Amino acid sequence: MQIIETGRPGAEKIERFESRGAWSRKLGAGSGESHVYAIHFDAAGEIGPHEAGFDQLLVVMEGSGWGAGPDGKRLPIRPGQAALFRRGELHSKGSEAGMTAIMVQIHSLSDG
């Protein structure tokens, strides 16, 4: 067994896509182009609009936030919920009060 730290210390600032107050910490990767990150948003932090390079599942662990699709409409997400963005979908995500989430990126993710 291995313990993997997911906290903000050790995370890297996300600077692409006109982002602000957003941090990621890579937790792992697998075969077939898959990645897992811990994402931390400061209050008013966000990752700006961009096309998803993979199917992305953003699972809220702590705090609350929002996800937006191509129309830019922000839909709230909270612990116990996840936002799914499909590969190629223009999207953004963020938080008004701060949020920690796990983001799983897989080339093609099938529904639960």
C-alpha positions as CSV (number, residue, x, y, z in Angstrom):
1,M,0.0,0.0,0.0
2,Q,1.1,3.6,-0.7
3,I,-0.3,6.8,0.9
4,I,-0.7,9.6,-1.7
5,E,-0.9,13.2,-0.6
6,T,-3.7,15.1,-2.2
7,G,-3.5,18.4,-0.4
8,R,-2.7,21.9,-1.7
9,P,1.0,21.9,-0.5
10,G,2.9,20.5,-3.4
11,A,0.3,21.5,-6.0
12,E,1.2,23.5,-9.1
13,K,-0.5,26.7,-10.1
14,I,-2.7,26.4,-13.2
15,E,-1.8,29.3,-15.5
16,R,-3.3,28.2,-18.8
17,F,-6.8,29.2,-20.1
18,E,-6.7,32.6,-18.3
19,S,-7.0,30.7,-15.0
20,R,-6.6,32.3,-11.6
21,G,-6.5,30.9,-8.1
22,A,-6.5,27.2,-9.3
23,W,-3.9,24.5,-8.5
24,S,-3.4,20.9,-9.5
25,R,-1.5,18.0,-8.1
26,K,-1.1,15.0,-10.3
27,L,-2.1,11.8,-8.5
28,G,-1.4,9.2,-11.1
29,A,-1.7,8.1,-14.7
30,G,-2.4,4.8,-16.4
31,S,-2.2,3.2,-19.7
32,G,-4.5,4.4,-22.5
33,E,-4.0,8.1,-21.7
34,S,-5.6,8.5,-18.2
35,H,-4.7,10.9,-15.5
36,V,-5.9,11.7,-12.0
37,Y,-5.4,15.1,-10.4
38,A,-6.4,16.9,-7.1
39,I,-7.6,20.3,-8.1
40,H,-7.7,23.2,-5.6
41,F,-9.6,26.4,-6.2
42,D,-9.1,29.5,-4.1
43,A,-12.1,31.7,-3.4
44,A,-13.1,33.2,-6.8
45,G,-10.6,30.8,-8.5
46,E,-11.4,29.4,-11.9
47,I,-10.0,27.5,-14.9
48,G,-11.1,29.5,-17.9
49,P,-12.9,28.2,-21.0
50,H,-11.0,25.6,-23.1
51,E,-11.8,22.4,-24.9
52,A,-11.4,19.2,-22.9
53,G,-8.6,17.1,-24.3
54,F,-10.1,14.0,-22.5
55,D,-13.4,13.1,-21.0
56,Q,-13.1,14.7,-17.5
57,L,-14.9,13.8,-14.4
58,L,-14.6,16.5,-11.7
59,V,-15.6,15.0,-8.3
60,V,-16.1,17.6,-5.5
61,M,-14.5,16.6,-2.2
62,E,-14.7,19.8,-0.2
63,G,-16.3,23.2,-0.6
64,S,-18.5,24.0,-3.6
65,G,-18.1,25.3,-7.0
66,W,-19.5,25.4,-10.5
67,G,-19.0,23.9,-14.0
68,A,-20.0,25.5,-17.3
69,G,-20.4,24.0,-20.7
70,P,-20.2,25.7,-24.1
71,D,-23.1,28.2,-23.3
72,G,-21.1,29.5,-20.3
73,K,-24.0,28.9,-17.9
74,R,-22.5,28.0,-14.5
75,L,-24.2,25.0,-12.8
76,P,-23.4,24.6,-9.1
77,I,-21.7,21.5,-7.8
78,R,-21.0,20.4,-4.2
79,P,-19.6,17.4,-2.3
80,G,-21.4,14.2,-3.4
81,Q,-21.7,15.5,-6.9
82,A,-19.5,15.4,-10.0
83,A,-19.4,17.3,-13.3
84,L,-18.7,15.4,-16.5
85,F,-17.2,17.2,-19.4
86,R,-16.8,15.2,-22.7
87,R,-13.7,15.3,-24.8
88,G,-13.8,18.3,-27.2
89,E,-16.4,20.1,-25.1
90,L,-15.7,23.8,-24.4
91,H,-16.0,24.2,-20.7
92,S,-14.8,26.0,-17.6
93,K,-14.9,25.4,-13.9
94,G,-14.3,27.3,-10.6
95,S,-15.5,28.3,-7.2
96,E,-16.7,31.4,-5.5
97,A,-15.8,30.2,-1.9
98,G,-13.1,27.6,-2.5
99,M,-13.2,24.0,-3.5
100,T,-11.1,20.8,-3.6
101,A,-12.0,18.2,-6.3
102,I,-10.5,15.1,-7.8
103,M,-10.3,15.2,-11.6
104,V,-10.1,12.0,-13.6
105,Q,-9.2,12.4,-17.2
106,I,-9.7,9.4,-19.5
107,H,-9.7,9.3,-23.3
108,S,-13.2,7.9,-23.4
109,L,-15.2,7.5,-20.2
110,S,-18.4,5.4,-20.3
111,D,-21.4,6.3,-18.1
112,G,-21.5,4.8,-14.6
